Amino acid sequence: MTILVPAKSVLRGISTLVTVDKQSSTPLYRQIYDSYRARILSRELPAGQLVPSSRELARELRVSRLPVLNAYAQLVAEGYFESRVGSGTFVAHLIPKSPTAPLSAVVVAGASRQGRSISALAAALPTYEAPYWADNLGPFQVGQPAIDEFPLQLWSRLVSRCSRHLQSSALRYGSPMGLAELRDAIANYLRTSRGLRCEAGQIMIVSGSQQALDISTRVLLNSGARVWVEEPGYWLVHHVLTGAGCRAIPVPVDTDGINVEAGIKLCRAARAAFVAPSHQFPLGVTMSASRRLQLLNWAHSVGAWIVEDDYDSEYRYDSMPIASLQGLDDNARVIYIGTFSKVLFPSLRIGYVVIPTDLVERFAALRQSMDMCPSAENQRVVAEFIRGGHFARHIRRMRIIYADRRRVLIEELERAFGDLCTIVGTEAGMHTTIVMRGSLKDQDIAVKAMQRKLLVSPLSLAYLGSASHQGFVLGFGNTQAAQIPEGVRLLKECLAG
Ligand SMILES: Cc1ncc(COP(=O)(O)O)c(C=O)c1O
C-alpha cells in the first residue's frame, strides 16, 4: 500500500509528497529518507523550505514518530536538512545547484559518455568485453592451466593450516613489496631454476603479470615514449602501453625471436622493449642466444629497458627450461616478470617482478600509491607450497600431463591439416599456434567456429599492424587429451566451409 501524504500546509504551496509503503521490506525510516532526498536532489523541495515537524508527518503518514525522527536525523547528518532551534527543520542551503537534472544510479550506468569527460588514456583503451573463460567453449581456450589436475585437497589443507596459525599482527598493512617469506622462496626458486641473478630484496609480489606490466610501465616510461613490442604479440601488453600513453612500435618476430636489427631500423631510440624470450606469445618461439645478446647490447647502448615476460616457461618438453634473459644482463637493464597463473591457477592473482636494485624503492613507492600492498593470505599459502616441496613436484607432474596433451594435439593437427598449416611453438608452454597456408581469413573462421561453440583465437588479432600470417592460437592446458581429436575435427569442418 502506498500512502501519499500531501504536506502542502507546511510546504507553503509546494505540492510535495512523501510516500511510504507499509508492506514494503524497506524500513519506514529509509522510505521517508529516500523520498525527501529524491525531492531535494530534484529541486522539487527548494533550499530554505520548512519541512513538517516529525510529529506532524508521523500523524499524516499514520506511522509512529520513531522512523520519522530517524529519517530526519539522517537527513540532518548528511546535510540535506538544517535544524534551527525554535524555528523548525529546513531544506539545507548547502546543496550546490547542479547544472543538469541529477542522474540516478541507473541512468549513470547506462549513460553515454558524450559530453562527460574522461581521461584520453582511458578513452583510448579498446572496448572491454566480458571474459570468455567458460566451460562450454571447447578444448582450445588459451592461457588456461589444467585446473582439474590441481592438488585441491593439499591446497585446502595448507589454507586451513595457514589460517589456524594466523596471528593478529598478520592483519596489519604489509610491505608494498610483499611477504618476506614468499619473496625468499621465489628468489631461491628463480636462482636455481630460472638462472636469475637476484636477491629476495629485489622481488615484489604483484597481482599477476598484468600488474607487473602496468607497474613497470609506470615506473620506467613517460607518456609518449616509444616502445618495442613483439609483432605478433600479447594483446594485454598493447593495452598497458595504450593506457600509459606510450607508442608501441611493432617489431617482427622470426624463428630467433624479436628481430633486433629490424627494431633498430624502425626506432633505435625506443625507451623499452617488451619481450617474452623463453616462449614468445603467440608464436611460441624461443629467443636465440645471439638475439638475446643483441637485445641486451642495444638496451645498454641507448639506455633502454627490457621487460621480460616469463609467463609459462616452466613447461618445456624437449630440454631443460631456458635460462632467463635477466641472468645474462650485466647492466641491470632487465625487469623480469613471472606469474603463478599458469603453474598454479589464474584466480590466485599472484605474480612477481624482479627489479634492478637501484629501482626497488621507486617501484615500492609506485606500488604503494596503487594498492598499498598485496593481500597477505594467499602469499602465505604459496610460500608454504613452495617451501614444502609441493611446487617442484606439481611442476614435474604437470609437465608430463601437458606433454601428453601437446603430443595428441600435434598428431591430430598433422593428420587433419598436413601441409595446409605449419605448427609452431611446440617446445614449451600450454598453447601451440598453427599458421595456415592459402587465403583464408582466420577471423571469419573463428566466428563460424564460435557458432558451433568452439573457441579458437585468430592469430591475426595478435598483430598491431597488418597481419602477415593467418592462423589460430590453440590452448591445450585445460583440455583432456581425449577431447582434442573432436576439437580438431570441428575446426577442420569450419575451415572446409
Ligand atoms: C603472454 C602472457 N603473459 C602473461 C600472462 C599471465 O597473466 P597473469 O599473470 O596476469 O595472469 C599471460 C596469460 O595468458 C600471457 O599469455
Ligand as a Chemical Component Dictionary entry (heavy atoms), coordinates in Angstrom:
data_LIG
# 
_chem_comp.id                   LIG 
_chem_comp.type                 NON-POLYMER 
_chem_comp.pdbx_formal_charge   0 
_chem_comp.three_letter_code    LIG 
# 
loop_
_chem_comp_atom.comp_id 
_chem_comp_atom.atom_id 
_chem_comp_atom.alt_atom_id 
_chem_comp_atom.type_symbol 
_chem_comp_atom.charge 
_chem_comp_atom.model_Cartn_x 
_chem_comp_atom.model_Cartn_y 
_chem_comp_atom.model_Cartn_z 
_chem_comp_atom.pdbx_ordinal 
LIG C1 C1 C 0 51.965 -13.531 -22.672 1  
LIG C2 C2 C 0 51.319 -13.652 -21.326 2  
LIG N1 N1 N 0 51.867 -13.036 -20.275 3  
LIG C3 C3 C 0 51.318 -13.153 -19.045 4  
LIG C4 C4 C 0 50.184 -13.901 -18.826 5  
LIG C5 C5 C 0 49.686 -14.130 -17.402 6  
LIG O1 O1 O 0 48.990 -13.087 -16.889 7  
LIG P1 P1 P 0 48.639 -13.038 -15.328 8  
LIG O2 O2 O 0 49.861 -13.411 -14.554 9  
LIG O3 O3 O 0 48.255 -11.608 -15.109 10 
LIG O4 O4 O 0 47.520 -13.988 -15.082 11 
LIG C6 C6 C 0 49.553 -14.496 -19.885 12 
LIG C7 C7 C 0 48.279 -15.221 -19.659 13 
LIG O5 O5 O 0 47.660 -15.785 -20.509 14 
LIG C8 C8 C 0 50.141 -14.397 -21.158 15 
LIG O6 O6 O 0 49.573 -15.012 -22.217 16 
# 
loop_
_chem_comp_bond.comp_id 
_chem_comp_bond.atom_id_1 
_chem_comp_bond.atom_id_2 
_chem_comp_bond.value_order 
_chem_comp_bond.pdbx_ordinal 
LIG C1 C2 SING 1  
LIG C2 N1 SING 2  
LIG C2 C8 DOUB 3  
LIG N1 C3 DOUB 4  
LIG C3 C4 SING 5  
LIG C4 C5 SING 6  
LIG C4 C6 DOUB 7  
LIG C5 O1 SING 8  
LIG O1 P1 SING 9  
LIG P1 O2 DOUB 10 
LIG P1 O3 SING 11 
LIG P1 O4 SING 12 
LIG C6 C7 SING 13 
LIG C6 C8 SING 14 
LIG C7 O5 DOUB 15 
LIG C8 O6 SING 16 
# 
